[in-house]
């Protein structure tokens, strides 16, 4: 896969046995532990590649992790085999595909547990705010480069769409009602030390992801009060670097529940307490999906999220096919109400900040921060939605 003057391995693999401190009380390995191993493999191969030619030395920093599904649980005593391969390079970024296999060393049985796509950018060792150019790779098929370019453009657009939420903050609520967003929302405060960082003084992406998964797991456990496991992770976006000495606040809150799953939004804010010239900033954000399991490992029903006073921002609306979909990015838009199949639940969710929204022909000029729940009716949608469908589209 490498070019004639680029001596980089086509793939690498790291292995590690899973120990009790890697797992929850039920013996399932934490999703955050697996995410950390995935990032370590990606960082090694991308840093090697970016330093494969003569030039300024650099370290590859994690910028984004695409959706990651946890296909099968991993248990204590199994060996994790994490393989990474570079599949695309742009001028300033590297795409790495990572697969995780678990091996039962008693029987030799192996199974695929995770597949992930990560994006890295090379940062100069002399100035970590400087992004360097990436050595190209040679593709075995011409289509591979075009397919990679499409993935690159898509993730770049999605990263831009997450920036509108960077001012959102999870606020504590006194005496919250059970099964509300406020009841299960959780925060973890962590002082970034040398063991969390690269040799160049900023936090490993895997360390951040492990902390994010830990907070999301606390939120899920508080909500359903059962054993929970990570089912999937939506794209994790790293908006800015976190330096050694920062105090980071990882906050999680429930945004959506279905019959058997929970979605939790996790936000990471960094506070450079040793540098008074810098203000607190949003460093990373993601959505985690968890499922509830019985002691026998079977899925259990999830208590439904109660929408009421202090309700959360689960940005979902019924679609024409009766499913729920997350609301689109901010901007002028129109909410059409038309005939359609009954939605599985009432329309839950909040309008994102929008300059103009039209509902049933009534235009409301924003910004709007209201919701579609009974306690926050900013727009006339009282008779919703079980017998009709809502379609959100650009105005």
N, C-alpha and C positions, 0 to 999 in steps of 0.2 A: 504494500500500500504506500510505501514511502518512495520519494523521488530518487534519482540516481545519486544525488549528493546529500540526501537527508537520511542519516542512519538512525532510524527510530524503529522500535519493535512494532509489528502489526498488532500485537496484543500482549497484555501482561495479566498475571493472575496472582492474587494474594489469598492466603488461607489462614483460618483461625478457628480453634475449637470454641464452642459456646459454653460459657461457665455460668454458675448460678447468679452472679452479679450482673449478667447480661439479660436476665429474664424477669418476668413478673411473677407474682405469687403462684400462678398456675403453671409455670414452667415454660411459657411461650417467650421467645426472645423479643425484646422491645423493638418496635419498628425503628426507633431512633438509633439503636445500635447498628442495625443493618444499613440505615441511611449513612451513618458515619463511615462504615467500611466501603460503601459505594463511592463516597466522595474521596476517600483516601486513594482508591485505585485510580479514579479519574484524575486526581491531582498529580499522581506520579507520572502517568503516561503523557498527560498534556504538558507538564513541565519539562519532561525529557524531550518531547518533540519541539517545543518552543526554543530550546537551547541546543538544538541539533546542528545549527549552522553557526559559523563564526559571526560574532556580533555582540551587542550588549546583552549581558546576562539578565535573566528574568525568572519570575515565579508565576505559575498559572493560578489565577484566583477564580473561584466559582462565581458565576454570574446568574445562573438559572438552572433549575432542575425541572424537567418536564414531568408530566403526570407519571406517577409510579404506583403500580398495583402490587399488592402483597398477595401473590397467587397461592401460597401455601405457607402454613406456619413453620417456624424453625424452633427446635427444642434444645434444652440443655443437653450437652454431650455430643451434639451433632457438629460436623465441621462445615464451615461456610467457605465456599470457593467463589471468589469474586473476580470475574474476568472483565477487562476493559479494552476497548478498541477505538481508535480514532476513525471516524466515519466521514468527517467533513471539516474543511478549514475555510474560513473567510479571511479577509485581510487582517482582522483584529480579534478573531475568536476561533475556538476549537470545539467541535462537537465530539463527544465521547459517548459511546454506547456501552452500557455495563449490564452484565447478566450475573445473577447470584444463584448458585446451586447449593443445596444442603446435602450432606452425605452422612448416612448412618454408618459409623465405622465398625459396628458390630456385624451388620448384614451386608454392607457395601452398597445399599440402595441409595440412589441419588434422585433428587427432584428439583425442578426449577421453582424458585421462590419469588424472584424479583427480576424485572427488566426496567432499566432506567436510561434516560438520555440526559446528559449534562452538558452545559456550555461554560467554557472557561475563557478568560482573557489574560494575556501575558502582561504582567506589570514589571517595570524596570526595577532592578535591585538598588539602583542609585536614587530613584525617585518613584515610590510606589503609586504616585498619582499619574504616572506616565504609562500609557498603553503602547506596547510595541507591536510590530508587525509579526504575523505568524508565518513560518515556513510552509510552503504549499505541500500537498500530498498528491500522489499520482493514483488515479482511480482505475480499477480493473475494467469498468464499463463507463462509457460516456454518460449514460443516464444517471449514474451515481452522483456526479457533480451537480447536475440539474435538480435532482431530487433533494440533495442536501441544501442547495441554494433556496429552494422553496421552504424547507423547514427553517432555515435561518431567517428568512424574511417574515415568516409567520410568528416565530418566537420573539423577534424584535418588535413587531407590532403589539403583541400581547404584553410584553414588558412595559411598553409605553402606556398601555391602557390601565395598568395597575397604579400608576403614579398619582392619579387623581385622589386615591384614598389615603395618601401619606399623612394627612392631618388628622385622621380619625383616631380616637383614643378610647380605650375601654375604661369606663368609670365605675367605681364600686357603688353598690346600692345597699342601704341598710334594711335588714329584715325582709329579704326577698321572698316571694311566694315559691313553693316547690314547683319544679319543672319549668320555671321561667328561665330566661337567659341569665338574669342576674343571679339566680340561685346557684348555677354551676360555674359561672365565669371564674377564672383563676389567673393568678399572676405569679411569676417567679422572678426574683431579683438576683443577679449574679455579677460578681466583680470579676472582670476578665484578668486572668493571671498569665504568667509565662507558659504554663502547661497547656493553655487553650490556644496558643498562637503559633504561627509559623516562625521561622528564624528571623523573619523580617518585621515582626511586631504586630501583625493583625490576625484576627481569629480565623481558624480553620472553618471552612463552610460546614464540615461534618459535625463540629462541636455545636454550631448554631442549630443545625437540623436536629441533633439529638435533644437539645433543650426544648426545641419547639414541639417535638413529638411527646416529650415528657409532660409539658403543660397541656397539650391536647388530650393526652390520656387521662389526666386529672379531671379535666372538664367532662369527658365522657363517663368516667367512673362516678363522678358526683351526680350526674344526671340520671343514670340508670341503676347505679349501686349493684353492679354485677361485674364479673370478669369481662374485660374489654380487650380487643386487639385492633391494631391498625389494619384497615382494609385497603386504603389507597391514599395517595397524596396528590392533590392538584399541583400545578406548577408552583415551585418555590422560587420567588424572585428576590435576589439580593440587590437592594437599591444602593447600598453604600458599604464601604469597609468599616469594620469595627476594630479599633486599635487596643493594644494592651493598656490596661488602666481604666478603661471605660466601665461604667456600671450599665448593664443591659437589663431591661425589663421585658420579659416575654409574657405576653397576655393572650389568653384564649377565651373564646366565647362561642356558645352554640348558635349556629345560624340556620340549621334546618334539620328536621327529623323525618324519616320515612318509617315504615313499619318495622324495618330491621336494620336501619343504619342511622348514623348521626354525622352531620358535617360541622366541623369546628374551624372557625377562623383563628389564625394565630398571627400576632403582630410582634415584631421585635423592634424596640426602641433603644438607642444608645445615648448615654449621657456622658460626655467627656469631662468628668468631674475634676481631673487634674489640669484641664485647660479651660480657663474661664472665658477665653475668646470664642469658643465653640458652643453652639446651642445643641439641645437634644434633637435627635433626628431619627427618622424611620430607616432601619437598616435592612429588614427583610419582612416578607409576608407570605402566607400560604393558607390553603384550606386542606384540612385533614379529614378523612372519612374513617369512622370507627364502627365496629359491630359489637353487639353484646352476645356473650357466650355463656352457656350453662357449664356446670362442672364436668359434664361429659363432652364438652366441646361443640355442642349444637347451638345454632343461632337462636336467640331469644327475641321476643318483641321488645321494641324500644318505646319507653314512655313518650308520648307526643309532647312537643314543645308547646307550652302554654303561652299564648299571645295575649298580652294585656298591658297593664301599667309597667312601664320600663321594658317593653318588649324589645327583642333584639332585631338586628337587621338581616333577616334571612331573605335575601333578594330573590324570591321565586314567584312565578306566576304560572297559572295553568296555561297550557298550550292547546292548539286545536286537536291534538291527538289524545288529550286527557292527561298527559304527563306534566311534570313541573320543570321549568327551566329558569336558570339564573338570569337576572336582568342584565341588559347590555351596559356598556360604558356610558359615561355622562354625555350630555349634549341635548340639543333640541330633539324632541321625539313625540310620537303620538301613540296613545293607548286606545286601541279599537276594541269595542265590546260587540261581539257578534254571536250568532247561534253556534252551538257546538256541543260536543258530548259533555256530560257532567265531569267536573274536575274531581280528582280524588280527595282533595281537601280544599277548604276555602283558600282564597288567594292570600298568601302570607308574603310579607316583604315590604321593603321600603324603596321609595324612589331614590335613585342616586341623585347627586347634585346635578340639576339640569336647568338650562336657561329658559326652557319653555316646554310645557307638557300640555297636550290636548286630550281630554277624556270626554267621550260622548259629545264632541263638538264644543265643549267648554274649555277655553284656553286659560291656563294659569301661568303667569310669568314668574320665574324663580329668582334666586335659586330655591329649589324645593328640597326639603329634608324630611318631608312627612312620610307616613307609611300607609299601608293598606290594611292595618289592623283596627279593630273597633275603637281603641282608645286614642288613635291618632288618625281621624278621617279628614285629611286635608282636601280631598276631592270627592265629589259625589259618586261613591261606588257602594252605597249601602246594600243594594240588592244584588249582591254578587252571585256570583260566580259559580255556584254549583251547576246551574243549568245553562251557563254560557261560557264562552272562552274569551280570554284576553290575549291580544296580540300586541307586542311592543315592537314598534318599528321606527326607523329614523324619519323625522319630519321633512 
